[in-house]
Amino acid sequence: MAATFAAMMVGDVALGLVVLDFPRADRCSMDDWMPVLDAVAEAQERSGKPVAVLATLVETLPEAVADACRARGIPMLCDLPAALDAVAAAAFFGQGAEAAPVLLPGDAARGAVIGARLLKRGGRSLTKTRPRRLWRAGVRVPARRQVPVAEAPQTVARIGLPVVVEAVGPAHTTEAGGVALNLCTAEAAEAAAKAMGTPDVLVEEMIEGAVAELLLGVVRDPAHGFVLSLGAGGVLTEVWQDTVSMLLPVIETEVRDALTRLRLAPVLAGWRGAPGADAGAIWQTVDAVQTFVALHASEIADVEINPLMCREKTPWRWMR
């Protein structure tokens, strides 16, 4: 029996469960059941992995048996549904066993370990016109150039059509009328640039075919550290108020679980036969952002990407 149990633990197996219900001691002898505990203990020793005894009911694991299991280092579980929930919870948290510790704001030493280096410079805003530091961390952004209004037509030729023209300056360009989308000619881009009323404009590649738009943000919380928020993005972010927050660092399973808890989840999964968003690519972007935060932990107040353009394949993002 021990050899059988040990053989079952070979390979990519993290936990063994032996379903074993003991009879009432006042009515039956347990002599025929006790050798199973011997086999379980031996299987644990041979495999180096935990093998638990699972009683389908609390009543079928007598206290004397529980004491014997405890003395031999055999895990005990009672009640099948509750036991499986416990195993699932252990598996979930086990995936994060190698994760980095929570990154606290201003913890430069820990940020140096996680991110390999810290760039200590004066405070400034990393605007949408200067995304290079995020790009270096692995966050892909559309082709873009900040140019004087008069140079907008020539810039379109370098980037390619269609383009977006956006005013440089306002924090909320949509409300200020500072965004012109889907411009398909150089003349249209020039006219839009002149209408912005700012000396410079941002000419940017137009990203099409998005399944959904997400908000991805990280804020420095003085009490809890860096907090990541994922939610419905775009111009209706404040209307939907559909976000999930997590402490950094996060692992992929946490991010995927967070996406399923959004009201936007059916759209991300593919609503009514429409294509779904690439959850793996969304995770890659989240991971790149948290890497960026770790690299620059001592100098970051917040990072926000809105909208994160989620497509069937690699998502694109515009910075706000």
C-alpha positions as CSV (number, residue, x, y, z in Angstrom):
1,M,0.0,0.0,0.0
2,A,2.8,2.4,0.9
3,A,4.5,1.8,-2.4
4,T,1.3,2.5,-4.3
5,F,0.7,5.8,-2.5
6,A,4.4,6.8,-3.0
7,A,4.1,5.9,-6.8
8,M,1.1,8.2,-7.1
9,M,3.2,11.1,-5.7
10,V,5.8,10.9,-8.5
11,G,5.9,13.7,-11.0
12,D,4.2,17.1,-10.8
13,V,2.1,16.4,-7.8
14,A,2.1,18.7,-4.8
15,L,-0.4,17.0,-2.4
16,G,-1.9,13.5,-2.0
17,L,-5.3,12.9,-0.5
18,V,-6.3,9.5,0.9
19,V,-10.0,9.3,1.5
20,L,-10.5,7.3,4.7
21,D,-13.6,7.1,6.9
22,F,-13.1,5.4,10.2
23,P,-16.0,3.5,12.0
24,R,-17.3,4.2,15.4
25,A,-14.8,2.9,18.0
26,D,-17.6,1.8,20.3
27,R,-19.1,-0.5,17.6
28,C,-16.2,-1.6,15.4
29,S,-12.6,-2.4,15.7
30,M,-10.3,0.1,13.8
31,D,-7.5,-2.4,13.5
32,D,-8.0,-2.9,9.7
33,W,-7.9,0.9,9.2
34,M,-4.8,1.8,11.1
35,P,-2.4,0.2,8.5
36,V,-3.5,2.9,6.1
37,L,-2.0,5.5,8.4
38,D,1.3,3.5,8.4
39,A,1.2,3.5,4.5
40,V,0.4,7.3,4.4
41,A,3.3,8.1,6.7
42,E,5.7,6.0,4.7
43,A,4.5,7.5,1.4
44,Q,5.2,10.9,2.8
45,E,8.7,9.9,3.8
46,R,9.5,8.3,0.4
47,S,8.1,11.1,-1.7
48,G,9.0,14.1,0.4
49,K,5.6,15.5,-0.3
50,P,2.5,15.8,2.0
51,V,-0.1,13.1,1.9
52,A,-3.2,14.0,3.8
53,V,-6.0,11.9,5.3
54,L,-9.4,13.1,4.2
55,A,-12.5,12.1,6.0
56,T,-15.7,12.8,4.1
57,L,-17.5,13.6,7.4
58,V,-16.2,15.1,10.6
59,E,-17.8,12.2,12.5
60,T,-15.7,9.6,10.6
61,L,-12.4,11.0,11.9
62,P,-12.3,10.0,15.6
63,E,-10.3,12.1,18.0
64,A,-7.9,9.2,18.8
65,V,-7.2,8.9,15.1
66,A,-6.7,12.6,14.7
67,D,-4.2,12.5,17.6
68,A,-2.3,9.6,15.9
69,C,-2.1,11.6,12.6
70,R,-0.9,14.7,14.4
71,A,1.8,12.7,16.1
72,R,3.1,11.3,12.8
73,G,2.9,14.6,10.9
74,I,0.0,13.5,8.7
75,P,-2.2,16.4,7.6
76,M,-5.9,15.9,8.3
77,L,-8.9,17.2,6.4
78,C,-12.6,16.8,7.2
79,D,-15.7,17.3,5.1
80,L,-15.2,16.9,1.3
81,P,-16.4,20.3,0.0
82,A,-14.5,22.2,2.8
83,A,-11.4,20.1,2.3
84,L,-11.3,20.8,-1.5
85,D,-11.8,24.5,-0.8
86,A,-8.9,24.4,1.6
87,V,-6.7,22.7,-1.0
88,A,-7.7,25.3,-3.7
89,A,-6.8,28.1,-1.3
90,A,-3.5,26.6,-0.5
91,A,-2.7,26.2,-4.2
92,F,-3.6,29.8,-4.9
93,F,-1.4,31.2,-2.1
94,G,1.3,28.7,-2.9
95,Q,1.7,30.3,-6.4
96,G,2.8,33.5,-4.7
97,A,5.2,31.8,-2.3
98,E,8.2,33.1,-4.3
99,A,6.7,36.5,-4.9
100,A,8.7,39.6,-3.7
101,P,7.6,41.1,-0.4
102,V,5.2,44.0,-0.4
103,L,7.0,47.1,-1.8
104,L,6.6,49.9,0.7
105,P,6.8,53.6,-0.4
106,G,10.2,55.1,0.2
107,D,11.8,51.7,0.9
108,A,14.8,52.4,-1.4
109,A,16.8,49.4,-0.2
110,R,14.0,46.9,-1.1
111,G,13.3,48.7,-4.3
112,A,17.0,48.3,-5.2
113,V,16.8,44.6,-4.6
114,I,13.6,44.1,-6.6
115,G,14.4,46.6,-9.4
116,A,18.2,46.4,-9.5
117,R,18.7,50.1,-9.4
118,L,17.1,53.4,-8.2
119,L,17.2,56.7,-10.2
120,K,17.2,59.5,-7.6
121,R,16.3,62.7,-9.4
122,G,14.2,65.7,-8.8
123,G,10.4,65.3,-8.8
124,R,8.6,65.8,-12.1
125,S,5.6,64.6,-14.0
126,L,6.2,61.9,-16.5
127,T,3.6,63.0,-19.1
128,K,2.2,61.3,-22.1
129,T,4.8,63.1,-24.2
130,R,7.7,61.5,-22.4
131,P,6.9,57.8,-22.1
132,R,10.5,56.6,-22.7
133,R,11.1,55.4,-19.2
134,L,8.0,53.3,-19.1
135,W,8.8,52.0,-22.6
136,R,12.2,50.9,-21.4
137,A,10.5,48.9,-18.6
138,G,8.5,47.0,-21.3
139,V,5.3,49.1,-21.6
140,R,4.6,49.4,-25.3
141,V,3.2,52.7,-26.5
142,P,2.0,53.9,-29.9
143,A,4.4,55.8,-32.2
144,R,4.2,59.5,-31.3
145,R,5.9,62.8,-31.6
146,Q,5.4,66.1,-29.9
147,V,5.8,68.9,-32.5
148,P,4.9,72.5,-33.2
149,V,1.6,72.9,-34.9
150,A,3.2,73.8,-38.2
151,E,5.1,70.4,-38.3
152,A,2.0,68.2,-37.8
153,P,1.5,67.4,-41.5
154,Q,5.2,66.2,-41.9
155,T,4.9,64.2,-38.7
156,V,1.9,62.4,-40.1
157,A,4.1,61.1,-43.0
158,R,6.6,59.7,-40.5
159,I,4.1,58.0,-38.3
160,G,1.6,56.8,-40.9
161,L,-2.2,57.2,-41.1
162,P,-4.6,57.2,-39.4
163,V,-3.4,59.4,-36.5
164,V,-4.6,61.1,-33.3
165,V,-3.8,64.7,-32.7
166,E,-3.9,65.8,-29.1
167,A,-3.2,69.2,-27.4
168,V,-0.2,69.3,-25.1
169,G,-0.9,70.8,-21.7
170,P,-4.4,70.0,-20.4
171,A,-4.6,67.0,-18.0
172,H,-8.0,66.0,-19.3
173,T,-7.8,66.7,-23.0
174,T,-11.2,65.2,-23.8
175,E,-13.1,67.8,-21.7
176,A,-10.9,70.6,-23.1
177,G,-11.7,69.5,-26.7
178,G,-8.1,68.7,-27.2
179,V,-8.3,65.3,-28.9
180,A,-9.1,64.6,-32.5
181,L,-9.3,60.9,-33.4
182,N,-9.1,58.8,-36.6
183,L,-7.6,61.5,-38.8
184,C,-7.0,59.9,-42.2
185,T,-5.2,62.7,-44.2
186,A,-2.4,65.1,-43.5
187,E,-4.7,68.0,-44.2
188,A,-7.2,66.8,-41.5
189,A,-4.3,66.4,-39.0
190,E,-3.1,70.0,-39.8
191,A,-6.6,71.4,-39.4
192,A,-7.0,69.6,-36.1
193,A,-3.6,70.8,-34.8
194,K,-4.4,74.4,-35.6
195,A,-7.8,74.1,-33.8
196,M,-6.1,72.9,-30.6
197,G,-5.0,76.3,-29.6
198,T,-1.7,75.2,-28.1
199,P,1.8,75.9,-29.5
200,D,2.7,72.1,-29.6
201,V,0.6,69.1,-30.3
202,L,1.1,65.3,-29.9
203,V,0.7,63.4,-33.1
204,E,0.2,59.7,-32.4
205,E,-0.5,56.5,-34.1
206,M,-4.2,55.6,-34.1
207,I,-4.8,52.2,-32.4
208,E,-7.9,50.5,-33.8
209,G,-9.7,47.2,-33.0
210,A,-9.7,47.4,-29.2
211,V,-11.9,44.9,-27.4
212,A,-12.1,47.1,-24.3
213,E,-10.3,49.9,-22.5
214,L,-8.9,49.5,-19.1
215,L,-7.5,51.8,-16.4
216,L,-4.2,50.7,-14.9
217,G,-2.9,52.8,-12.1
218,V,-0.4,52.6,-9.2
219,V,-0.5,55.1,-6.3
220,R,1.7,55.5,-3.3
221,D,-0.3,55.0,-0.1
222,P,1.5,56.1,3.0
223,A,-0.1,53.4,5.1
224,H,-0.1,50.4,2.8
225,G,2.6,50.9,0.2
226,F,2.1,50.9,-3.5
227,V,-1.5,50.0,-4.5
228,L,-2.4,48.8,-8.0
229,S,-5.8,49.5,-9.5
230,L,-7.3,47.8,-12.5
231,G,-10.7,48.8,-13.9
232,A,-12.9,50.0,-16.7
233,G,-11.0,52.8,-18.5
234,G,-11.5,55.5,-21.1
235,V,-13.6,58.6,-20.8
236,L,-16.2,56.9,-18.6
237,T,-13.8,55.7,-15.9
238,E,-15.4,58.0,-13.3
239,V,-18.9,57.0,-14.3
240,W,-18.4,53.3,-14.1
241,Q,-16.3,53.3,-11.0
242,D,-15.5,49.7,-11.8
243,T,-12.0,48.9,-10.2
244,V,-10.2,46.3,-8.2
245,S,-7.2,47.2,-6.0
246,M,-4.2,45.1,-5.0
247,L,-1.0,45.6,-3.1
248,L,2.2,45.4,-5.1
249,P,3.8,43.1,-6.1
250,V,1.2,41.0,-7.8
251,I,1.4,37.7,-9.6
252,E,-0.4,36.7,-12.8
253,T,-3.1,34.6,-11.1
254,E,-4.1,37.6,-9.0
255,V,-4.4,39.9,-12.0
256,R,-6.4,37.4,-14.0
257,D,-8.7,36.9,-11.0
258,A,-9.1,40.7,-10.6
259,L,-10.2,40.9,-14.3
260,T,-12.9,38.4,-13.7
261,R,-14.3,40.5,-10.8
262,L,-14.9,43.6,-12.9
263,R,-18.3,44.4,-14.3
264,L,-16.4,44.7,-17.6
265,A,-15.4,41.0,-17.3
266,P,-17.9,39.7,-19.9
267,V,-16.6,42.1,-22.5
268,L,-13.0,41.1,-21.8
269,A,-14.0,37.5,-22.1
270,G,-15.8,38.0,-25.4
271,W,-19.4,39.2,-25.2
272,R,-22.0,37.6,-27.4
273,G,-19.5,36.0,-29.8
274,A,-17.2,39.0,-30.0
275,P,-13.5,38.4,-29.6
276,G,-12.1,38.6,-26.1
277,A,-9.0,40.5,-24.8
278,D,-5.6,38.9,-24.5
279,A,-5.4,38.4,-20.7
280,G,-1.8,37.3,-21.0
281,A,-0.8,40.5,-22.7
282,I,-2.7,42.6,-20.1
283,W,-0.6,40.7,-17.4
284,Q,2.6,41.5,-19.3
285,T,1.7,45.2,-19.2
286,V,0.9,45.1,-15.4
287,D,4.1,43.3,-14.8
288,A,6.1,45.9,-16.7
289,V,4.5,48.7,-14.8
290,Q,5.2,47.1,-11.4
291,T,8.8,46.5,-12.5
292,F,9.0,50.2,-13.3
293,V,7.6,51.1,-9.9
294,A,10.1,48.8,-8.2
295,L,13.0,50.4,-10.2
296,H,12.0,53.9,-9.2
297,A,10.3,53.3,-5.8
298,S,11.8,56.2,-4.1
299,E,10.7,58.8,-6.6
300,I,7.2,57.7,-7.8
301,A,4.0,59.2,-6.5
302,D,1.7,57.6,-8.9
303,V,1.5,56.0,-12.4
304,E,-1.7,56.0,-14.5
305,I,-2.3,54.5,-17.9
306,N,-5.8,55.3,-19.2
307,P,-6.9,53.9,-21.5
308,L,-5.1,50.6,-21.8
309,M,-6.3,49.5,-25.2
310,C,-7.0,45.8,-25.0
311,R,-7.0,43.9,-28.2
312,E,-7.2,40.2,-29.2
313,K,-3.4,40.3,-29.2
314,T,-0.9,42.7,-27.7
315,P,-2.7,45.6,-25.9
316,W,-1.7,49.2,-26.5
317,R,-1.9,52.0,-24.0
318,W,-2.2,55.8,-24.0
319,M,-0.8,57.6,-21.0
320,R,-2.8,60.3,-19.2
